[in-house]
Amino acid sequence: MSPSRASTKRLAPISRAACVGGGVIGGGWIARLLLAGIDVKVFDPHPDAKRIVDEVVANAERAYGLLTAAPLPPRGRLTFCARLAEAVADAEWIQESVPERLDLKRRVLTEIDATCPADALIGSSTSGLLPSDLQAGFAHPERLFVAHPYNPVYLLPLVEIVGGKATTAATIDRARAVLDAIGMKGVVIAREIEAFVGDRLLEALWREALWLIKDDICDVETLDDVIRYSFGLRWAQMGLFQTYRIAGGEAGMRHFLAQFGPCLKWPWTRLTDVVDLDDALVEKIGSQSDEQAAGLSIRELERIRDENLVGVIKALKAGRGGEGWGAGKLLADFEQRLLASASPPAAVDLTAPLRLVETKVSPAWIDYNGHMSEHRYLQVFGDTTDGLLRLIGVDMAYAEAGASYYTVESHLRRLDEARLGEALTSTCQILSADEKRIHVFHRLFAGTSAREIATAEQILIHADRTAGRATPAPLAILERVHAIATAHARLERPFGASRIVDPVFRPLREGQGA
Ligand SMILES: NC(=O)c1ccc[n+]([C@@H]2O[C@H](COP(=O)([O-])OP(=O)(O)OC[C@H]3O[C@@H](n4cnc5c(N)ncnc54)[C@H](O)[C@@H]3O)[C@@H](O)[C@H]2O)c1
């Protein structure tokens, strides 16, 4: 018998995309699509386009390795095309990310409209141009919409979807379905307006910030500190309105509005004035920003940003008692879909312990010593147990139907440290099993030399979740357990298995250690 996982399902409703423009945002889209298993053809006349895109994709792969241990689909194929028409000829989704100039965007989009399949979706990354202005003169204007993402597109899930006068509801629905499938959050903006919602808000903040620097109220570093040590932390998890609801105390939003409403008429803002970005102000901001960067290159700053974003998203995934919250809940849902659509292993090799988890040490897993924190070992072993359970047919659907295996005992041995970014692999050997219990021995290996860094011995008990007591597992599950257990009985018993912690200590003498 060879146990198998859920049958293969395609992750996204599309398999071919084209990206026109491969700069900061185009590169991020390319990475997001490739990592969702979608083939991407790129047109960008810039002589360095391939190098830049390759660098962004490498950063994205690194970030995904830190973000999730869920099985990503095989990476899509990346092709660079010499002509726009070649890139879009067979695409199901075309994403335009050329510079923010109406004349250029219209020229490029009109060519896309004329050369791509009639039913292809066309998204524009524009930060603020109206979709009605972009789709004017199209043969098929109904399939153009704004798909406004946030940098880095491969980590930040939001896309503002904005339709123009000619865009159909079906187009918006299809766009949302594709974004949903690749782990993004498509929010539909009800009416088109310049700069949509996100950039309206950011523009207001940006205007105010420029005045504060120009008027020497603070420097750029102080201004950034004001954001990142305070409301920046709140925004990632609750946005503006829900945060202010809480700020109103028990009386909530109404009290907040009553208390701070009058301030709106006080001189608390210079929003209506536009600061003159003259040479002196540009130089002032430029030099303060150089000083703030303290020699870090853009690529280094990008990696720091990515690691921090991964940490925040993972923290949100653990939010609300493990159910997940906001962008973290979105990640948890996406991981479930990744698991459901993962290819089943061709045949499980039963002549060796099962290789069940391949992951990397994430920044959020590091303790003050620069090593992986103690509880993360248990987390990886928990994922290993989950891998075994999926293999024997105990998946989410099985648990929702009322039964599961519970871990009732764990014995963890830590043999070595794991460092940031190191590859981790875990294996599982079934030592014994009966109709209610499975006795497993997991081993964790790190780095390219696969040094053994920990083991975990666990007892799992099959339980009726409603009754809250142990019950025999059904036959179909037991058959799979039995097949693995029989094969593993032929393997050598791992060193450290059933080791009892009962060391003999020499008692401390009085005065020792003084
Ligand atoms: N940078 C951001 O934070 C951000 C965020 C959201 C949306 N956007 C929007 O994304 C779009 C692209 O911005 P960006 O920051 O990636 O700019 P960018 O300058 O980094 O990239 C633009 C790319 O387009 C290429 N290009 C120029 N003419 C082209 C043509 N005719 N055909 C194909 N490619 C062409 C350039 O070679 C360049 O690689 C803009 O509309 C911008 O408003 C940017």
The ligand as an SDF file (V2000), in Angstrom:
LIG
                    3D

 44 48  0  0  0  0  0  0  0  0999 V2000
    6.3290   51.6870   -6.7470 N   0  0  0  0  0  0  0  0  0  0  0  0
    5.2360   51.5550   -6.0320 C   0  0  0  0  0  0  0  0  0  0  0  0
    5.2750   51.5370   -4.7880 O   0  0  0  0  0  0  0  0  0  0  0  0
    3.9030   51.3770   -6.7010 C   0  0  0  0  0  0  0  0  0  0  0  0
    2.8360   50.8530   -5.9390 C   0  0  0  0  0  0  0  0  0  0  0  0
    1.6200   50.5930   -6.5740 C   0  0  0  0  0  0  0  0  0  0  0  0
    1.4800   50.8720   -7.9250 C   0  0  0  0  0  0  0  0  0  0  0  0
    2.5060   51.4000   -8.6350 N   0  0  0  0  0  0  0  0  0  0  0  0
    2.2950   51.6650  -10.0580 C   0  0  0  0  0  0  0  0  0  0  0  0
    2.9430   50.6520  -10.8190 O   0  0  0  0  0  0  0  0  0  0  0  0
    3.3410   51.1660  -12.0820 C   0  0  0  0  0  0  0  0  0  0  0  0
    4.8270   50.9050  -12.2720 C   0  0  0  0  0  0  0  0  0  0  0  0
    5.5330   51.5570  -11.2420 O   0  0  0  0  0  0  0  0  0  0  0  0
    6.9790   51.0600  -10.7560 P   0  0  0  0  0  0  0  0  0  0  0  0
    7.1960   51.6550   -9.4330 O   0  0  0  0  0  0  0  0  0  0  0  0
    7.1140   49.5950  -10.9390 O   0  0  0  0  0  0  0  0  0  0  0  0
    7.9170   51.8000  -11.8270 O   0  0  0  0  0  0  0  0  0  0  0  0
    9.3580   51.3420  -12.3510 P   0  0  0  0  0  0  0  0  0  0  0  0
    9.9510   52.5480  -12.9700 O   0  0  0  0  0  0  0  0  0  0  0  0
   10.1130   50.6420  -11.2920 O   0  0  0  0  0  0  0  0  0  0  0  0
    9.0210   50.2720  -13.4830 O   0  0  0  0  0  0  0  0  0  0  0  0
    8.4410   50.5990  -14.7090 C   0  0  0  0  0  0  0  0  0  0  0  0
    8.9460   49.6020  -15.7230 C   0  0  0  0  0  0  0  0  0  0  0  0
    8.2240   49.7800  -16.9360 O   0  0  0  0  0  0  0  0  0  0  0  0
    9.1410   49.5950  -17.9970 C   0  0  0  0  0  0  0  0  0  0  0  0
    8.6010   50.2010  -19.2180 N   0  0  0  0  0  0  0  0  0  0  0  0
    8.6860   51.4830  -19.6370 C   0  0  0  0  0  0  0  0  0  0  0  0
    8.0510   51.6260  -20.8210 N   0  0  0  0  0  0  0  0  0  0  0  0
    7.5560   50.4090  -21.1380 C   0  0  0  0  0  0  0  0  0  0  0  0
    6.8170   49.9110  -22.2530 C   0  0  0  0  0  0  0  0  0  0  0  0
    6.4550   50.7020  -23.2530 N   0  0  0  0  0  0  0  0  0  0  0  0
    6.4870   48.6100  -22.2610 N   0  0  0  0  0  0  0  0  0  0  0  0
    6.8620   47.7790  -21.2480 C   0  0  0  0  0  0  0  0  0  0  0  0
    7.5660   48.1940  -20.2000 N   0  0  0  0  0  0  0  0  0  0  0  0
    7.9110   49.4980  -20.1360 C   0  0  0  0  0  0  0  0  0  0  0  0
   10.4260   50.2270  -17.5100 C   0  0  0  0  0  0  0  0  0  0  0  0
   11.5440   49.7320  -18.2510 O   0  0  0  0  0  0  0  0  0  0  0  0
   10.4290   49.7860  -16.0570 C   0  0  0  0  0  0  0  0  0  0  0  0
   11.1130   48.5600  -15.8720 O   0  0  0  0  0  0  0  0  0  0  0  0
    2.9680   52.6420  -12.0620 C   0  0  0  0  0  0  0  0  0  0  0  0
    1.7280   52.8140  -12.6780 O   0  0  0  0  0  0  0  0  0  0  0  0
    2.8770   52.9630  -10.5780 C   0  0  0  0  0  0  0  0  0  0  0  0
    2.0020   54.0470  -10.3090 O   0  0  0  0  0  0  0  0  0  0  0  0
    3.7280   51.6470   -8.0540 C   0  0  0  0  0  0  0  0  0  0  0  0
  1  2  1  0
  2  3  2  0
  2  4  1  0
  4  5  1  0
  4 44  2  0
  5  6  2  0
  6  7  1  0
  7  8  2  0
  8  9  1  0
  8 44  1  0
  9 10  1  0
  9 42  1  0
 10 11  1  0
 11 12  1  0
 11 40  1  0
 12 13  1  0
 13 14  1  0
 14 15  2  0
 14 16  1  0
 14 17  1  0
 17 18  1  0
 18 19  2  0
 18 20  1  0
 18 21  1  0
 21 22  1  0
 22 23  1  0
 23 24  1  0
 23 38  1  0
 24 25  1  0
 25 26  1  0
 25 36  1  0
 26 27  1  0
 26 35  1  0
 27 28  2  0
 28 29  1  0
 29 30  1  0
 29 35  2  0
 30 31  1  0
 30 32  2  0
 32 33  1  0
 33 34  2  0
 34 35  1  0
 36 37  1  0
 36 38  1  0
 38 39  1  0
 40 41  1  0
 40 42  1  0
 42 43  1  0
M  CHG  2   8   1  16  -1
M  END
$$$$
